[in-house]
Amino acid sequence: MLQLKERDTQTKVKHEILQEYLKHWGYIITNGLNYTYKAARDPHSLATRFVYVDCFSFMGAYAPENDEPVYGSPIIGIDGLDKLANNFKERNGVTPETYAILVEEDNNNFQVLLDTLNQCGYQNRVKLTLDLNELRPGEIAVINDDSRNHFEKLLNFTKRPYTWSFYFLDPYGPKGIPFDIVSRIVSQDKTDTIINLPYQDLHKKTGSAAKETPHPSHIPLLGYYDAMYGGKLWREIAQRYDRGEIDTEDLEHELVELYRNVLHEYDNEIALKRIPLKFPAHERTMFYLFLTTHDGTGALKMNEILDDAKISEYDHRQKAKSERTQQISMFDQLIEDPSRPQETAYSVDDIADTIYQLCKGETITYKTVLARLADTPYYLEQIKKGMSKLKRTQKCSYKDLSHKELITFV
């Protein structure tokens, strides 16, 4: 059996974000379906499906931490689905259909993944199949192959009626996230994603991208980034950097913004958030996580999760630095560090004004209001306080803040 790897700082943060967002993702959807199930004559006739898709599952486990087992994204995803199903049943009296689909190309990693699933007690739910239509509710499809070979099946499976899906795209490099596939995933109406963009590797490839005739060994690698961006505009940014027209900070900003823009151009209704993950010991970006959703509530919850993630990443990195230098550093000491990220405070007046400027003169649902605020940095609870302020000052009128509630802005 292969030796389990230790989790680095970035992986810890990725797992924390995945775990937290899955929890809120399920709650948001369940909350939105409450009215539908209460109004139904026969709730059991409504087939609601939740699907977790992990396209780069790795081993499913990492080296123990503090003598405790550590599980990766496949186990986090399955656990999230199970908790969602239990919560859904408690609230609606019906157990939804849940499916997990795990894909791992490397055969050695795949065998360890199967062992991990067995150790977690999932052996009776595991199905080694390429035919997703064979899956029964609660089962876990495990596929030993390149996920790119199965995206058509995955997309067909997750676009069925009353199906909400979550894709975790955490590849080893750009080969696994070509734009023609990613764009179709993020544009599915009831699909949320986390995409890990390998910025460190991308930065390294800018030198080759700037050359008229790159080294032959680099040509296929550059092609992967062309596919990731859906074109060669990123090479023009690399060339400007090579000519000294932009600095390293501008290079990073423009390459990341370009990826954001190409996703938005394909589907301008998605809410897209991103967070840089840095090297444990250096102030340089290693990866960027992109989170996408079509739900305004989900986008605002992302703000809270990402702010927490920035603090968590800082703490993990400081702890890793102290362990390397054998200095004693406790988390309560880190909290007093002035360079530690803090939650940004926004005044209720500013939030209310932002809402009003985006919605004045219209009568729209509260769900539409949240969608318009998806690209703001505010939290959901802050939005509610802003709405209350507008109601008190008679700039809008409504009965309650349910998704279908019509709100009139003067």
C-alpha positions as CSV (number, residue, x, y, z in Angstrom):
1,M,0.0,0.0,0.0
2,L,1.3,3.5,-0.8
3,Q,2.3,5.7,2.0
4,L,-0.2,8.3,2.8
5,K,0.9,11.9,2.2
6,E,0.8,14.7,4.8
7,R,-1.6,17.5,4.1
8,D,0.0,20.8,3.3
9,T,-1.4,24.2,4.3
10,Q,-3.3,24.7,1.1
11,T,-4.9,21.2,1.2
12,K,-6.1,21.8,4.8
13,V,-7.8,25.1,3.7
14,K,-9.3,23.5,0.6
15,H,-10.8,20.8,2.7
16,E,-12.2,23.3,5.3
17,I,-13.8,25.3,2.5
18,L,-15.3,22.2,0.9
19,Q,-16.7,20.9,4.2
20,E,-18.2,24.2,5.2
21,Y,-19.6,25.1,1.8
22,L,-21.2,21.6,1.3
23,K,-22.9,22.0,4.6
24,H,-24.4,25.4,3.6
25,W,-25.1,24.3,0.1
26,G,-27.3,21.5,1.3
27,Y,-29.1,23.8,3.8
28,I,-29.7,26.5,1.2
29,I,-31.3,24.0,-1.2
30,T,-33.3,22.2,1.5
31,N,-34.6,25.5,2.8
32,G,-35.7,26.6,-0.7
33,L,-37.6,23.4,-1.2
34,N,-39.5,23.5,2.1
35,Y,-42.5,25.3,0.5
36,T,-42.6,22.9,-2.4
37,Y,-42.8,19.8,-0.1
38,K,-45.3,21.4,2.3
39,A,-47.6,22.3,-0.6
40,A,-47.4,18.9,-2.3
41,R,-50.3,16.5,-1.9
42,D,-47.9,13.6,-1.9
43,P,-44.3,14.7,-0.9
44,H,-43.1,11.1,-1.7
45,S,-43.9,11.6,-5.3
46,L,-41.3,14.4,-5.6
47,A,-37.9,13.0,-6.7
48,T,-35.2,15.3,-5.4
49,R,-31.6,14.3,-6.1
50,F,-28.3,15.5,-4.8
51,V,-25.0,14.5,-6.5
52,Y,-21.4,15.0,-5.4
53,V,-18.8,14.6,-8.1
54,D,-15.1,14.5,-7.3
55,C,-13.2,14.4,-10.5
56,F,-9.7,14.0,-9.0
57,S,-10.3,11.9,-5.9
58,F,-6.7,11.0,-5.0
59,M,-6.4,8.4,-2.2
60,G,-9.3,9.6,0.0
61,A,-7.0,9.9,3.0
62,Y,-3.9,11.6,4.3
63,A,-1.3,10.9,7.0
64,P,-2.8,11.1,10.5
65,E,-2.7,14.4,12.4
66,N,-2.4,14.3,16.2
67,D,-2.9,10.5,15.9
68,E,-6.3,11.0,14.3
69,P,-7.2,9.8,10.8
70,V,-7.5,12.5,8.1
71,Y,-9.8,12.1,5.2
72,G,-9.8,13.9,1.8
73,S,-12.4,15.3,-0.5
74,P,-14.1,12.0,-1.4
75,I,-15.0,11.3,2.3
76,I,-15.8,14.9,3.0
77,G,-18.2,14.8,0.0
78,I,-19.9,11.6,1.0
79,D,-20.3,12.7,4.6
80,G,-21.8,16.0,3.4
81,L,-24.3,14.1,1.3
82,D,-25.3,11.9,4.1
83,K,-25.8,14.8,6.5
84,L,-27.8,16.6,3.9
85,A,-30.1,13.6,3.4
86,N,-30.7,13.3,7.1
87,N,-31.5,17.0,7.5
88,F,-33.8,16.9,4.4
89,K,-35.8,14.0,5.9
90,E,-36.1,15.7,9.2
91,R,-37.5,18.8,7.6
92,N,-39.6,17.3,4.8
93,G,-40.4,13.7,5.9
94,V,-38.9,12.4,2.7
95,T,-35.4,10.9,2.1
96,P,-33.9,12.5,-1.1
97,E,-31.9,10.5,-3.6
98,T,-28.1,11.0,-3.1
99,Y,-25.3,9.9,-5.3
100,A,-21.5,10.3,-5.0
101,I,-19.3,9.9,-8.1
102,L,-15.5,9.6,-7.5
103,V,-13.0,9.5,-10.3
104,E,-9.3,8.8,-9.9
105,E,-7.0,8.1,-12.9
106,D,-3.9,6.8,-11.1
107,N,-4.3,3.1,-10.5
108,N,-2.2,3.0,-7.3
109,N,-4.1,6.0,-5.8
110,F,-7.4,4.3,-6.9
111,Q,-6.6,1.1,-4.9
112,V,-5.9,3.2,-1.8
113,L,-9.1,5.1,-2.4
114,L,-11.0,1.8,-2.4
115,D,-9.3,0.8,0.9
116,T,-10.2,4.2,2.4
117,L,-13.8,3.8,1.5
118,N,-13.9,0.3,3.1
119,Q,-12.2,1.6,6.2
120,C,-15.0,4.3,6.5
121,G,-17.7,1.6,6.2
122,Y,-18.9,2.4,2.7
123,Q,-18.0,-0.9,1.1
124,N,-21.7,-1.9,0.7
125,R,-22.4,1.3,-1.2
126,V,-19.4,1.3,-3.5
127,K,-20.2,0.5,-7.2
128,L,-17.4,0.0,-9.7
129,T,-19.2,1.1,-12.8
130,L,-19.0,3.4,-15.8
131,D,-22.8,3.3,-16.3
132,L,-24.1,5.9,-13.9
133,N,-27.7,5.0,-14.7
134,E,-27.1,1.7,-12.8
135,L,-26.7,3.7,-9.6
136,R,-29.3,3.3,-6.9
137,P,-29.9,6.1,-4.3
138,G,-27.1,6.2,-1.7
139,E,-24.6,4.4,-3.9
140,I,-21.0,5.6,-4.6
141,A,-19.7,5.2,-8.2
142,V,-15.9,4.8,-8.2
143,I,-14.2,5.1,-11.6
144,N,-10.5,4.4,-12.3
145,D,-9.9,6.6,-15.4
146,D,-9.3,10.1,-16.6
147,S,-12.4,12.2,-15.7
148,R,-12.3,14.0,-19.0
149,N,-13.4,10.7,-20.7
150,H,-16.6,10.7,-18.7
151,F,-17.8,14.3,-18.6
152,E,-20.6,13.7,-21.1
153,K,-22.0,11.0,-18.8
154,L,-21.5,13.2,-15.7
155,L,-23.2,16.2,-17.3
156,N,-26.2,14.1,-18.5
157,F,-26.5,12.5,-15.0
158,T,-26.5,15.9,-13.2
159,K,-28.8,17.8,-15.5
160,R,-31.8,15.6,-14.8
161,P,-34.9,17.3,-13.4
162,Y,-34.8,18.2,-9.7
163,T,-31.1,17.4,-9.5
164,W,-28.7,19.6,-7.6
165,S,-25.0,18.8,-8.1
166,F,-21.7,19.8,-6.6
167,Y,-18.5,19.3,-8.7
168,F,-15.1,19.4,-7.0
169,L,-12.4,20.0,-9.6
170,D,-9.0,19.8,-8.0
171,P,-6.6,18.5,-10.6
172,Y,-2.8,18.0,-10.4
173,G,-2.4,20.5,-13.3
174,P,-4.3,22.3,-16.1
175,K,-4.8,19.1,-18.1
176,G,-7.9,18.2,-16.1
177,I,-9.9,21.5,-16.5
178,P,-10.3,22.4,-20.2
179,F,-12.7,25.3,-20.7
180,D,-15.0,23.4,-23.0
181,I,-15.8,21.1,-20.2
182,V,-15.6,23.5,-17.2
183,S,-17.9,26.0,-18.9
184,R,-20.6,23.4,-19.4
185,I,-20.4,22.4,-15.7
186,V,-20.6,25.8,-14.2
187,S,-23.4,26.8,-16.6
188,Q,-25.7,24.1,-15.4
189,D,-28.5,25.9,-13.5
190,K,-28.5,23.7,-10.3
191,T,-24.7,23.1,-10.1
192,D,-22.1,24.6,-7.8
193,T,-18.4,24.1,-8.2
194,I,-15.0,24.5,-6.6
195,I,-12.2,24.8,-9.2
196,N,-8.6,24.7,-8.2
197,L,-6.5,26.8,-10.6
198,P,-2.7,25.8,-10.4
199,Y,-1.3,29.3,-10.4
200,Q,2.2,28.4,-9.4
201,D,2.6,26.2,-12.4
202,L,0.8,28.7,-14.7
203,H,3.3,31.4,-13.6
204,K,6.2,29.1,-14.5
205,K,4.8,28.5,-18.0
206,T,4.6,32.2,-18.8
207,G,8.3,32.2,-19.8
208,S,7.7,29.6,-22.4
209,A,4.4,31.2,-23.5
210,A,6.2,34.4,-24.2
211,K,8.6,32.8,-26.7
212,E,7.8,32.5,-30.4
213,T,9.2,29.0,-30.5
214,P,8.8,27.3,-27.1
215,H,10.9,24.3,-26.1
216,P,9.2,21.2,-27.7
217,S,8.7,19.6,-24.3
218,H,6.7,22.7,-23.2
219,I,4.3,22.8,-26.2
220,P,1.8,20.2,-24.9
221,L,1.8,21.9,-21.4
222,L,1.1,25.3,-23.0
223,G,-1.7,23.6,-24.9
224,Y,-3.3,22.5,-21.6
225,Y,-3.4,26.2,-20.5
226,D,-4.8,27.2,-23.9
227,A,-7.6,24.7,-23.3
228,M,-8.1,25.9,-19.7
229,Y,-8.6,29.5,-20.9
230,G,-10.4,28.5,-24.0
231,G,-7.9,30.4,-26.2
232,K,-4.5,32.0,-26.2
233,L,-5.2,35.4,-24.7
234,W,-3.2,34.4,-21.6
235,R,-0.1,34.1,-23.8
236,E,-0.4,37.8,-24.7
237,I,-0.3,38.7,-21.0
238,A,2.8,36.5,-20.6
239,Q,4.4,38.3,-23.5
240,R,3.7,41.8,-22.0
241,Y,5.2,40.5,-18.7
242,D,8.3,39.3,-20.6
243,R,8.7,42.7,-22.3
244,G,8.6,44.4,-18.9
245,E,5.3,46.2,-19.5
246,I,3.7,44.8,-16.4
247,D,5.2,43.6,-13.1
248,T,4.7,40.3,-11.2
249,E,1.7,41.5,-9.3
250,D,0.0,42.7,-12.4
251,L,0.7,39.4,-14.1
252,E,-1.0,37.5,-11.4
253,H,-4.0,39.9,-11.3
254,E,-4.5,39.8,-15.1
255,L,-4.1,36.0,-15.5
256,V,-6.6,35.4,-12.7
257,E,-9.0,38.1,-13.9
258,L,-8.9,36.6,-17.4
259,Y,-10.0,33.2,-16.1
260,R,-12.8,34.9,-14.2
261,N,-13.9,36.8,-17.2
262,V,-14.0,33.9,-19.6
263,L,-16.2,32.0,-17.2
264,H,-18.5,35.0,-16.8
265,E,-18.6,35.6,-20.6
266,Y,-19.9,32.0,-21.1
267,D,-22.5,32.4,-18.3
268,N,-22.9,36.0,-17.0
269,E,-25.5,34.8,-14.4
270,I,-23.0,32.8,-12.3
271,A,-21.7,34.3,-9.0
272,L,-18.0,33.6,-8.9
273,K,-15.7,34.0,-5.9
274,R,-12.0,33.3,-5.7
275,I,-9.3,33.0,-3.0
276,P,-5.5,32.8,-3.3
277,L,-3.7,30.1,-1.4
278,K,-0.1,30.9,-0.6
279,F,3.1,28.9,-0.1
280,P,3.5,27.8,3.6
281,A,6.7,29.9,3.9
282,H,6.6,32.5,1.1
283,E,4.3,35.4,0.3
284,R,3.6,33.9,-3.2
285,T,0.4,32.4,-4.5
286,M,0.4,28.6,-5.1
287,F,-3.2,28.1,-6.1
288,Y,-6.4,30.0,-6.7
289,L,-9.7,28.4,-5.6
290,F,-12.7,29.5,-7.7
291,L,-16.2,28.9,-6.3
292,T,-19.2,29.2,-8.6
293,T,-23.0,29.2,-8.0
294,H,-26.2,30.4,-9.5
295,D,-27.8,31.0,-6.1
296,G,-27.5,34.4,-4.6
297,T,-27.8,33.0,-1.1
298,G,-25.0,30.6,-1.8
299,A,-22.8,33.4,-3.2
300,L,-23.3,35.5,0.0
301,K,-22.5,32.5,2.1
302,M,-19.3,32.1,0.1
303,N,-18.2,35.5,1.3
304,E,-18.4,34.4,4.9
305,I,-16.7,31.0,4.2
306,L,-13.9,32.7,2.2
307,D,-13.3,35.3,4.9
308,D,-13.0,32.5,7.4
309,A,-10.7,30.6,5.1
310,K,-8.3,33.6,4.8
311,I,-8.0,33.6,8.6
312,S,-7.6,29.9,8.7
313,E,-5.0,29.9,6.0
314,Y,-3.0,32.5,7.8
315,D,-3.1,30.5,11.0
316,H,-2.1,27.2,9.3
317,R,0.8,29.0,7.6
318,Q,2.0,30.6,10.8
319,K,1.8,27.3,12.6
320,A,3.8,25.6,9.9
321,K,6.5,28.3,10.0
322,S,6.8,28.0,13.8
323,E,7.1,24.2,13.6
324,R,9.9,24.6,11.0
325,T,11.8,27.0,13.2
326,Q,10.9,25.0,16.3
327,Q,9.4,28.1,17.9
328,I,6.4,27.7,20.2
329,S,3.4,29.5,18.7
330,M,-0.2,28.9,19.9
331,F,-3.3,30.0,18.0
332,D,-4.3,32.4,20.7
333,Q,-1.0,34.2,20.2
334,L,-1.8,34.4,16.4
335,I,-5.1,36.1,17.1
336,E,-3.2,39.1,18.5
337,D,-1.0,39.4,15.4
338,P,-1.9,42.7,13.6
339,S,-1.2,41.2,10.2
340,R,-3.7,38.4,10.8
341,P,-6.7,38.9,8.4
342,Q,-9.8,40.3,10.1
343,E,-13.5,40.3,9.1
344,T,-14.3,43.6,7.4
345,A,-17.0,45.7,9.1
346,Y,-19.6,47.4,6.9
347,S,-22.1,49.9,8.1
348,V,-25.8,49.1,7.7
349,D,-26.2,52.5,6.0
350,D,-23.7,51.6,3.3
351,I,-25.2,48.1,2.8
352,A,-28.7,49.6,2.5
353,D,-27.5,52.1,0.0
354,T,-25.9,49.5,-2.1
355,I,-29.1,47.4,-2.2
356,Y,-31.2,50.5,-3.0
357,Q,-28.9,51.6,-5.9
358,L,-29.1,48.1,-7.4
359,C,-32.9,47.7,-7.1
360,K,-34.6,51.2,-6.9
361,G,-37.8,51.7,-8.8
362,E,-38.4,47.9,-9.3
363,T,-40.7,45.3,-7.9
364,I,-38.6,42.0,-7.7
365,T,-38.4,38.9,-5.6
366,Y,-36.0,38.7,-2.7
367,K,-34.2,35.9,-4.5
368,T,-33.5,38.4,-7.3
369,V,-32.2,40.9,-4.8
370,L,-29.7,38.4,-3.5
371,A,-28.6,37.5,-7.0
372,R,-27.8,41.1,-7.7
373,L,-25.8,41.3,-4.6
374,A,-23.8,38.2,-5.4
375,D,-20.6,40.2,-6.3
376,T,-20.6,42.3,-3.2
377,P,-18.5,41.3,-0.1
378,Y,-21.5,41.3,2.2
379,Y,-22.9,38.4,4.3
380,L,-26.4,37.2,4.2
381,E,-27.2,38.5,7.7
382,Q,-25.8,41.9,6.8
383,I,-28.1,42.0,3.7
384,K,-31.1,41.3,5.9
385,K,-30.1,44.2,8.2
386,G,-29.8,46.4,5.2
387,M,-33.2,45.4,4.0
388,S,-34.7,46.2,7.4
389,K,-33.1,49.6,7.2
390,L,-34.7,50.3,3.8
391,K,-38.1,49.1,5.1
392,R,-37.9,51.4,8.2
393,T,-37.0,54.4,6.0
394,Q,-39.8,53.5,3.6
395,K,-37.5,52.9,0.6
396,C,-39.0,49.5,0.1
397,S,-41.9,47.4,1.3
398,Y,-42.3,43.7,2.0
399,K,-43.9,41.2,4.5
400,D,-41.0,38.8,5.0
401,L,-37.7,37.9,3.4
402,S,-38.6,34.6,1.8
403,H,-37.2,33.9,-1.6
404,K,-40.5,34.3,-3.5
405,E,-41.5,37.4,-1.6
406,L,-42.1,40.4,-3.9
407,I,-40.3,43.6,-2.7
408,T,-41.2,47.0,-4.1
409,F,-38.4,49.6,-4.1
410,V,-39.5,53.2,-4.4
